[in-house]
Amino acid sequence: MVVARVFAVASLVCVFVSACAQPPVTPIPDSTRRTITSISGDVSGIKNSDTSQIGARGSTEGGQRGAAQGVATMTSSGNLLGLLLAPVGAAVGGAKGAAEAQSEDVVDATRADLRLAMQDTDFAEDLRARLAASTIAGDIVVSSMTSGASTAAQQSVTNVSAGSAPSHIIALEYRLAIFHQAHVNPKIALIAQVTAQVQSPDRKQMLHKATWTYCGQPYDFVQMGANNAALLRGQINTAAAVLAEAIPYDLFVSRVPRPLKGYCMDFSDLPSGTGTKAPGLI
């Protein structure tokens, strides 16, 4: 149902184009890899905590969304019969949506718990700390990881002035959002996207670029928001752990592109064995 597919952050959509000529994540070429002995990095980004459109509030909104889903189902084939049956789909879908919609109180409470989970969790610090402690890159030393764009450049200058070997820089920018569709009772999941730019020590040359997309397992939105949004908070934590392992592994150790499954990445081949398979979101 194409018309009902909604991403919480519009900028995420352009990354989820599986027909790209170049895989979004490839290892650094060996010629460049041999010049890198240490890296310093910075982590910055944004979280989209707008949950105001997740789920239908009561029977009225449920009927509206259900009707839209019914029309989309009938017309998805694009043939004449589907167009003729669109009013039937709207009527049936509207009645079903009105009957199945959660109450306004339940939806409001769920949206609030999901929003607070996104706002409360410090994804940047979690990712930064895990990367700083990582040893998966082998002989490439992680000299420092900081929060805030361009802080790695300052650290690199400090290292050089102190007589140490200059670090290459990895600038990480993340986007965090909740995937959802405009359904009556949608299944939702966390999407965490991190783009890394590997740069020269003076930050004047970009040597390599890659973008990772972690997708959490989709759950019913009320279930995801239950118990202070425990499932969503868990997905945020898992995303930081998986990406903190995948980024240095894919750049400096692996020899193959990170596999995709639709719009999401498969992380099941990570050395720790804790990586996740790519779920099917749509």
RAFEN-V767513 format. One record per pair of residues at least 6 apart in sequence whose C-alpha atoms are under 7 Angstrom apart, sorted by the first residue. I is the first residue (numbers start at 1). J is the second residue. If there is no record, write none. Layout:
i=I j=J
i=I j=J
This chain:
i=1 j=72
i=1 j=73
i=1 j=76
i=3 j=72
i=4 j=181
i=4 j=182
i=5 j=181
i=5 j=182
i=6 j=180
i=6 j=181
i=6 j=182
i=7 j=179
i=7 j=180
i=8 j=177
i=8 j=178
i=8 j=179
i=8 j=180
i=9 j=48
i=9 j=177
i=16 j=263
i=17 j=263
i=18 j=262
i=18 j=263
i=23 j=257
i=24 j=210
i=24 j=211
i=25 j=210
i=25 j=211
i=25 j=212
i=25 j=257
i=25 j=258
i=26 j=210
i=26 j=250
i=26 j=251
i=26 j=256
i=26 j=257
i=26 j=258
i=27 j=250
i=27 j=251
i=27 j=252
i=27 j=254
i=27 j=255
i=27 j=256
i=27 j=257
i=28 j=208
i=28 j=251
i=28 j=252
i=33 j=252
i=36 j=140
i=36 j=168
i=37 j=140
i=37 j=141
i=38 j=140
i=38 j=141
i=38 j=142
i=38 j=143
i=38 j=167
i=38 j=168
i=39 j=141
i=39 j=142
i=39 j=143
i=39 j=167
i=39 j=168
i=39 j=169
i=39 j=170
i=40 j=142
i=40 j=143
i=40 j=144
i=40 j=145
i=40 j=152
i=40 j=156
i=40 j=167
i=40 j=168
i=40 j=169
i=40 j=170
i=41 j=144
i=41 j=145
i=41 j=146
i=41 j=152
i=41 j=169
i=41 j=170
i=41 j=171
i=42 j=145
i=42 j=146
i=42 j=147
i=42 j=148
i=42 j=149
i=42 j=150
i=42 j=151
i=42 j=152
i=42 j=170
i=42 j=171
i=42 j=172
i=43 j=124
i=43 j=128
i=43 j=146
i=43 j=147
i=43 j=148
i=43 j=149
i=43 j=171
i=43 j=172
i=43 j=173
i=44 j=124
i=44 j=147
i=44 j=148
i=44 j=149
i=44 j=172
i=44 j=173
i=44 j=174
i=45 j=173
i=45 j=174
i=45 j=175
i=46 j=174
i=46 j=175
i=46 j=176
i=47 j=175
i=47 j=176
i=47 j=177
i=48 j=176
i=48 j=177
i=49 j=115
i=49 j=118
i=49 j=119
i=49 j=177
i=50 j=115
i=51 j=111
i=51 j=114
i=51 j=115
i=52 j=111
i=54 j=111
i=54 j=180
i=55 j=107
i=55 j=183
i=55 j=184
i=55 j=185
i=55 j=186
i=56 j=62
i=56 j=101
i=56 j=102
i=56 j=184
i=56 j=185
i=57 j=101
i=57 j=102
i=57 j=103
i=57 j=104
i=57 j=107
i=58 j=101
i=58 j=102
i=58 j=103
i=58 j=104
i=59 j=98
i=59 j=99
i=59 j=101
i=60 j=98
i=62 j=97
i=62 j=98
i=62 j=101
i=62 j=184
i=63 j=94
i=63 j=95
i=63 j=97
i=63 j=98
i=64 j=94
i=65 j=97
i=65 j=183
i=65 j=184
i=66 j=93
i=66 j=94
i=66 j=96
i=66 j=97
i=66 j=184
i=67 j=89
i=67 j=90
i=67 j=91
i=67 j=93
i=67 j=94
i=68 j=90
i=69 j=93
i=70 j=89
i=70 j=90
i=70 j=92
i=70 j=93
i=71 j=86
i=71 j=87
i=71 j=89
i=71 j=90
i=74 j=82
i=74 j=83
i=74 j=85
i=74 j=86
i=74 j=89
i=75 j=82
i=75 j=83
i=75 j=86
i=97 j=184
i=101 j=184
i=101 j=185
i=110 j=222
i=110 j=225
i=113 j=225
i=113 j=228
i=113 j=229
i=114 j=225
i=114 j=229
i=117 j=229
i=117 j=233
i=123 j=240
i=124 j=147
i=126 j=240
i=127 j=240
i=127 j=244
i=128 j=145
i=128 j=146
i=128 j=147
i=130 j=241
i=130 j=244
i=131 j=244
i=132 j=142
i=132 j=144
i=132 j=145
i=136 j=248
i=136 j=249
i=137 j=248
i=137 j=249
i=137 j=252
i=137 j=253
i=146 j=152
i=152 j=169
i=153 j=203
i=156 j=166
i=156 j=167
i=156 j=201
i=159 j=165
i=159 j=166
i=160 j=166
i=166 j=201
i=167 j=201
i=168 j=199
i=168 j=200
i=168 j=201
i=169 j=198
i=169 j=199
i=169 j=200
i=169 j=201
i=170 j=196
i=170 j=197
i=170 j=198
i=170 j=199
i=171 j=196
i=171 j=197
i=171 j=198
i=172 j=194
i=172 j=195
i=172 j=196
i=172 j=197
i=173 j=194
i=173 j=195
i=173 j=196
i=174 j=193
i=174 j=194
i=174 j=195
i=175 j=192
i=175 j=193
i=175 j=194
i=176 j=191
i=176 j=192
i=176 j=193
i=177 j=190
i=177 j=191
i=177 j=192
i=178 j=188
i=178 j=189
i=178 j=190
i=178 j=191
i=179 j=188
i=179 j=189
i=179 j=190
i=179 j=191
i=180 j=186
i=180 j=187
i=180 j=188
i=185 j=220
i=185 j=221
i=186 j=220
i=186 j=221
i=187 j=218
i=187 j=219
i=187 j=220
i=187 j=221
i=188 j=218
i=188 j=219
i=188 j=220
i=188 j=221
i=189 j=215
i=189 j=216
i=189 j=217
i=189 j=218
i=189 j=219
i=190 j=215
i=190 j=216
i=190 j=232
i=190 j=235
i=191 j=213
i=191 j=214
i=191 j=215
i=191 j=216
i=192 j=213
i=192 j=214
i=192 j=215
i=192 j=239
i=193 j=211
i=193 j=212
i=193 j=213
i=193 j=214
i=194 j=211
i=194 j=212
i=194 j=213
i=195 j=210
i=195 j=211
i=195 j=212
i=196 j=209
i=196 j=210
i=196 j=211
i=197 j=206
i=197 j=208
i=197 j=209
i=197 j=210
i=198 j=206
i=198 j=207
i=198 j=208
i=198 j=209
i=199 j=205
i=199 j=206
i=199 j=207
i=200 j=206
i=200 j=207
i=213 j=264
i=213 j=265
i=214 j=239
i=214 j=264
i=214 j=265
i=215 j=264
i=215 j=278
i=215 j=279
i=216 j=235
i=217 j=279
i=218 j=281
i=224 j=231
i=224 j=232
i=242 j=275
i=246 j=270
i=259 j=265
i=259 j=266
i=260 j=266
i=261 j=278
i=264 j=278
i=264 j=279
i=265 j=278
i=266 j=276
i=266 j=277
i=266 j=278
i=267 j=275
i=267 j=276
i=267 j=277
i=268 j=275
i=268 j=276
i=268 j=277
i=269 j=275
